[in-house]
Amino acid sequence: MRISVDRSLCEIHGECTFIAPQVFALNDSGDLEYAEDATGGDSEMVRDAAMACPAQAIRLEP
């Protein structure tokens, strides 16, 4: 699964970092970092993180 985040929509709430910390993280500057691909067991958590994003900034492609 391919992951992208629309930086113009992302408000850095960090919900994704709690739901899928293996994929999403906030760096020391408070900016969002993420893996561009999710595989196996991470896929379900990434879908949950995308659904929980208050700004709906996370996009997923198969």
Secondary structure, 3 states (H helix, E strand, C coil): CEEEECCCCCCCCCHHHHHCCCCEEECCCCCEEECCECCCCHHHHHHHHHHHCCCCCEEEEC
